[in-house]
Amino acid sequence: MPILDVQDLRVRYSRTGAEILKGVSLQVDAGDFCAVIGPSGAGKSTLIRCINRLVEPVSGRILLYDEDVVTMPTRRLRETRRHIGMIFQEFNLVNRMSVMDNVLSGRLGSVGTVQSLFKLFSRDDVERALTLLDRVGLTDHVDKRADQLSGGQRQRVGIARALMQDPKLLLIDEPTSSLDPKIAREVMTLIRDVAREFNVPALVNIHDVQLATEFCNKIIGLQDGVKMFDGPTEKLDRRMLDTIYAMEVL
Amino acid sequence: MTVASATGDRPFDDRIFAAEHQRRRARWRSAAVAGIFALLAAICLYNILVIDTDWARMGSLGEVLTSVGRFLAIDFELIPHLVEPIIETLMMSALGTALGAILCVPVIWLGAHNITPSRWIGYPVGRMLMTLSRSIHEIVWALVFVSAVGLGSLAGILALAMRSIGFIAKIIAEAIENVDPKPIEAIRAVGGNRLQVLRYGIVPQVLPVAIGVIIFEWDINIRRSAIMGLVGAGGLGLTFHRQMVMFNYPGVTTVILAILLLIILGEALSYYARKAVI
């Protein structure tokens, strides 16, 4: 049984607008590190944001551990989001807060509202955050403000925040697009390694095909809201890539 | 295409004529506008200065100068009696600003487009409260509260608070409308509820603006609180009013100098407060 099973997902941003996703289906199994590739505007970010309903789909089913996310009531949706770690292209940190507080904010879904308003996190949470910051290599930056860090370091904070959630699924949106090639490779390596260590499947948007084939065991090719390819990385050949990226030539 | 080649060319002469005509019309238009302004100014001058001024009471130039001269002295005996009103004025401005900043919160919540509980009722109500607070002069607010809670600085504090809400709320609400949506998305993604999105996604982003505008408003409120006493709402203004009704002109000057001193003090205080906090 797949961990994530998306069936015939359709999205449009306004009632009359063009469809962004035109019936996409995909599956993510335990242990998968699955890439979503495709040209800009193919709907990669929309697809990823649908899975935790930051974007509301028009129709379709998103089964996470056999429970449909699309029809969940708000409270249950928040509980589900608690277990979905998300890593963003532009890190989406709270810049004026410390690295520590940013990582702790990964626990917000599990802490009482009143405690969280005063930033009161348990000792265990603080300990876990410190361990994770050690793991992503930010031991010396715990008390700095997030906006004092470099791009690569900020993404590491983002990774630690996602891991803080003890996630059952990682959604990763263009994790390396704001970084230079060398740092991008380091960050990708880190994400793949922690996904293995924490035994959590991941769905990664990535437009760099080189990185996708190198790091991921499964690839989904998206073009203009339609799935063009779905299979293990070995099966993706030159001709298929030309088809997926055909739009970009125009 | 030289000028010479166009000489004697009928259509070209027409264009020169048209351009000249246009320039003449523009000159006439500016002259007419200037004339209308001059006329309006003359009417205003006549009505307000010539008719409304009590020329008979004014007396000669010498008498005017003597009257002004009466203010050019300092009443040293008054100075010890100014300490308490100065402190009262400072405290009034601080408390009024603080109260205004607290009362702001619900107004901001209603009047910021992206967090308002209802865009059709809450938002217009919030915006209206902001405008109402700002469009009523502090002296008018003071008159209202003097009649409501009686003479003294409580009325002044309430008046300053009411007058402060509008400005503080407007600036903070606009800062909230312009926040970076990315951290908000992240907080929603970890399962945060509306309050947590507010606390972690919005508050850290607008805090510097909020602190800055509150300090600025306090700076303005020091000025305002110095005149609250004119309508009986406590502080230095009250002393000023007493000196005025006692015809103690050197005393009036002394109070004015005290206000000036207080404002310079407030300017310095708010400068350091701003630097310390932001």
Chai-1 contact restraints between the chains, C-beta under 6 A:
chainA,res_idxA,chainB,res_idxB,connection_type,confidence,min_distance_angstrom,max_distance_angstrom,comment,restraint_id
A,N52,B,A189,contact,1.0,0.0,6.0,A-B,restraint_1
A,R78,B,G191,contact,1.0,0.0,6.0,A-B,restraint_2
A,R81,B,G191,contact,1.0,0.0,6.0,A-B,restraint_3
A,R82,B,G191,contact,1.0,0.0,6.0,A-B,restraint_4
A,M86,B,A189,contact,1.0,0.0,6.0,A-B,restraint_5
A,E90,B,K182,contact,1.0,0.0,6.0,A-B,restraint_6
A,N92,B,K182,contact,1.0,0.0,6.0,A-B,restraint_7
A,N92,B,P183,contact,1.0,0.0,6.0,A-B,restraint_8
A,N92,B,E185,contact,1.0,0.0,6.0,A-B,restraint_9
A,N92,B,A186,contact,1.0,0.0,6.0,A-B,restraint_10
A,V94,B,P183,contact,1.0,0.0,6.0,A-B,restraint_11
A,V94,B,Y200,contact,1.0,0.0,6.0,A-B,restraint_12
A,V94,B,P204,contact,1.0,0.0,6.0,A-B,restraint_13
A,R96,B,P204,contact,1.0,0.0,6.0,A-B,restraint_14
A,M97,B,P204,contact,1.0,0.0,6.0,A-B,restraint_15
A,S105,B,Y200,contact,1.0,0.0,6.0,A-B,restraint_16
A,G106,B,V190,contact,1.0,0.0,6.0,A-B,restraint_17
A,L108,B,V190,contact,1.0,0.0,6.0,A-B,restraint_18
A,L108,B,G192,contact,1.0,0.0,6.0,A-B,restraint_19
A,L108,B,Q196,contact,1.0,0.0,6.0,A-B,restraint_20
A,G109,B,V190,contact,1.0,0.0,6.0,A-B,restraint_21
A,G109,B,G191,contact,1.0,0.0,6.0,A-B,restraint_22
A,T113,B,L195,contact,1.0,0.0,6.0,A-B,restraint_23
A,S116,B,Q196,contact,1.0,0.0,6.0,A-B,restraint_24
A,L117,B,R199,contact,1.0,0.0,6.0,A-B,restraint_25
A,Q165,B,V190,contact,1.0,0.0,6.0,A-B,restraint_26
